[in-house]
Amino acid sequence: MRIVVVGLGFGSAFVPIYLKHPDVTRVGVCELNADLLNKTCGEHGIEDRFTHLDQVLADDRWDAVHLLTPVPLHVEQTLAVLTSGKHCACAVPAATSIEDLRRIVAAERASGKNYMMMETAVYDRQFFYAERLVQSGGLGNITFLRGLYTQDLEGSYPAYWRAQPPMHYATHVMGPILALARTRASSVSCLGSGRLRDDIQQTGGNVFPLQIGIFRLAGSNLAAEVTRSWFQTARPYTEAFSVYGDKKGFEWQQVEDEEPMLYTIEPLVEGWRGRHVAGERVKVPFRPDLLPPAIQEFADGGHGGSHPHLVHEFVRSCVEGRRSAIHSSVAADWCAPGICANESSLQEGKTVEIPAFE
């Protein structure tokens, strides 16, 4: 497989992984900033350099493109990549409107090529650990799921970041919740909390520092809570999910340099009111064993070690001729809840039905 990485902000972390993946034979880079482009390519010995995506799409030497570009560009660039006959990986979110999600689903189907939304949170070490607990039955029956994603956008963030509602960028917590519950969200009631200060309010943009939604999960009696903030919330950065069952519960750590908590409900003691719940911090391992030896060195990297797992899944899905794990319909099912949650918050929590895409 021959792939071009587009965008060297976040994208620079992926270049060396693709270079060492055993199924990738050629890597190119596309970046508007010529100095950054030449610096990165020089460091890695890359000859194929592009400054515009159109140059890549017109070049038949390439099988796939990995988009790591600003959010407002994702939709049209994704459609262009798929229409050109190339596989497409794209950073989150896939889109921020229901109609654009439908366009991406239709484009993947029409193209016969692969799409994958590169959601880091379902390939990090905490997710792998929680997934094993769920699949082994260790949690028992799931009772509840929760997501918390707080990030402060004060400072030099681009205007498009400041203007978007927090829930439009919720896949880092919606993805793990829905993947663990093995379903999609069918409806949501969401409230905005607080109001943005005048000095950071964007014309026609989001008004809420924080949004909190309660989601009904399709085909089940489960509910999930998601809290998402951009501004004015005194909480350190976290992309956290927790899942609770009737035997055990997995809870993301409060502080990032700690380890998660695993709770166990102990048997009822005669004469007691309620059962004791024991808690312990668990050392959650990185998972190089899930990767080819050639890229195992990247397994303890950024975003919980997720980057090489994302690369491997995208590459193997293309090589094997199967849909990726986060193909367009899955991506839409993970993006749509946040879009609908924002719509609900603009109506003071009115319940909004979330469309299905498969």
Rosetta blueprint (number, residue, H / E / L):
1 M L
2 R E
3 I E
4 V E
5 V E
6 V E
7 G L
8 L L
9 G L
10 F L
11 G H
12 S H
13 A H
14 F L
15 V H
16 P H
17 I H
18 Y H
19 L H
20 K H
21 H L
22 P L
23 D L
24 V L
25 T L
26 R E
27 V E
28 G E
29 V E
30 C E
31 E L
32 L L
33 N L
34 A H
35 D H
36 L H
37 L H
38 N H
39 K H
40 T H
41 C H
42 G H
43 E H
44 H H
45 G L
46 I L
47 E L
48 D L
49 R E
50 F E
51 T L
52 H L
53 L H
54 D H
55 Q H
56 V H
57 L H
58 A L
59 D L
60 D L
61 R L
62 W L
63 D L
64 A E
65 V E
66 H E
67 L E
68 L L
69 T L
70 P L
71 V H
72 P H
73 L H
74 H H
75 V H
76 E H
77 Q H
78 T H
79 L H
80 A H
81 V H
82 L H
83 T H
84 S L
85 G L
86 K L
87 H E
88 C E
89 A E
90 C E
91 A L
92 V L
93 P L
94 A L
95 A L
96 T L
97 S L
98 I H
99 E H
100 D H
101 L H
102 R H
103 R H
104 I H
105 V H
106 A H
107 A H
108 E H
109 R H
110 A H
111 S H
112 G L
113 K L
114 N L
115 Y E
116 M E
117 M E
118 M L
119 E L
120 T H
121 A H
122 V H
123 Y L
124 D L
125 R H
126 Q H
127 F H
128 F H
129 Y H
130 A H
131 E H
132 R H
133 L H
134 V H
135 Q H
136 S H
137 G L
138 G L
139 L L
140 G L
141 N L
142 I E
143 T E
144 F E
145 L E
146 R E
147 G E
148 L E
149 Y E
150 T E
151 Q L
152 D L
153 L L
154 E L
155 G L
156 S L
157 Y L
158 P L
159 A H
160 Y H
161 W H
162 R H
163 A H
164 Q L
165 P L
166 P H
167 M H
168 H H
169 Y H
170 A L
171 T H
172 H H
173 V H
174 M H
175 G H
176 P H
177 I H
178 L H
179 A H
180 L H
181 A H
182 R L
183 T L
184 R L
185 A E
186 S E
187 S E
188 V E
189 S E
190 C E
191 L E
192 G E
193 S E
194 G L
195 R L
196 L L
197 R L
198 D H
199 D H
200 I H
201 Q L
202 Q L
203 T L
204 G L
205 G L
206 N L
207 V L
208 F L
209 P L
210 L E
211 Q E
212 I E
213 G E
214 I E
215 F E
216 R E
217 L E
218 A L
219 G L
220 S L
221 N L
222 L L
223 A E
224 A E
225 E E
226 V E
227 T E
228 R E
229 S E
230 W L
231 F L
232 Q L
233 T L
234 A L
235 R L
236 P L
237 Y L
238 T E
239 E E
240 A E
241 F E
242 S E
243 V E
244 Y E
245 G E
246 D L
247 K L
248 K E
249 G E
250 F E
251 E E
252 W L
253 Q L
254 Q L
255 V L
256 E L
257 D L
258 E L
259 E L
260 P L
261 M E
262 L E
263 Y E
264 T E
265 I E
266 E L
267 P L
268 L L
269 V L
270 E L
271 G L
272 W L
273 R L
274 G L
275 R L
276 H L
277 V E
278 A E
279 G E
280 E E
281 R E
282 V L
283 K L
284 V L
285 P L
286 F L
287 R L
288 P H
289 D H
290 L H
291 L L
292 P L
293 P H
294 A H
295 I H
296 Q H
297 E H
298 F H
299 A L
300 D L
301 G L
302 G H
303 H H
304 G H
305 G H
306 S L
307 H H
308 P H
309 H H
310 L H
311 V H
312 H H
313 E H
314 F H
315 V H
316 R H
317 S H
318 C H
319 V H
320 E H
321 G L
322 R L
323 R L
324 S L
325 A L
326 I L
327 H L
328 S H
329 S H
330 V H
331 A H
332 A H
333 D H
334 W H
335 C H
336 A H
337 P H
338 G H
339 I H
340 C H
341 A H
342 N H
343 E H
344 S H
345 S H
346 L L
347 Q L
348 E L
349 G L
350 K L
351 T L
352 V E
353 E E
354 I L
355 P L
356 A L
357 F L
358 E L
